[in-house]
Amino acid sequence: MVEGEAIYSQAEETPVTIGPGTIVSIAKGVPSRLEILSPFRKLATVIPKP
């Protein structure tokens, strides 16, 4: 996250509040949810398998 605030949950894990500086790793095929709490900007990096 670059700016803003959201609640992130993945599969059956406990939801966490994320904000600027937070790094989230999302595995392929794992259900996740992002509840936006304020306007935000994010930076996404995709790392392909070799």
C-alpha positions in Angstrom: 0.0 0.0 0.0 1.2 3.4 -0.9 -1.7 5.5 0.5 -5.0 4.9 2.3 -6.4 2.2 4.5 -8.1 -1.1 4.0 -9.0 -4.4 5.7 -7.4 -7.4 4.1 -8.3 -11.1 4.7 -7.0 -14.2 3.0 -8.8 -17.6 3.1 -9.7 -18.3 6.7 -7.1 -16.0 8.3 -8.1 -13.2 10.7 -8.6 -9.9 8.8 -5.9 -7.2 9.3 -5.9 -3.5 8.7 -3.3 -2.4 6.2 -2.0 1.0 5.3 1.0 2.9 3.9 4.1 0.7 3.9 2.2 -2.6 4.3 3.4 -5.5 2.1 0.8 -8.2 1.3 1.7 -11.5 -0.4 -1.2 -13.1 -2.3 -0.8 -16.7 -3.4 -2.4 -17.9 -6.7 -5.7 -19.6 -6.1 -6.1 -18.5 -2.5 -9.3 -16.6 -1.9 -8.8 -13.0 -0.5 -10.8 -9.9 0.2 -10.0 -6.3 0.4 -12.4 -3.9 2.1 -11.5 -0.3 1.3 -11.8 2.1 4.2 -10.4 5.2 2.5 -9.2 6.2 -0.9 -6.0 4.4 -1.6 -3.2 3.7 -4.0 -1.4 0.4 -4.2 1.6 -1.0 -6.1 1.3 -4.5 -7.4 4.3 -6.7 -8.5 3.6 -10.0 -10.2 6.5 -12.6 -10.1 6.0 -15.3 -12.8 7.2 -18.8 -12.2 10.3 -19.8 -14.3 
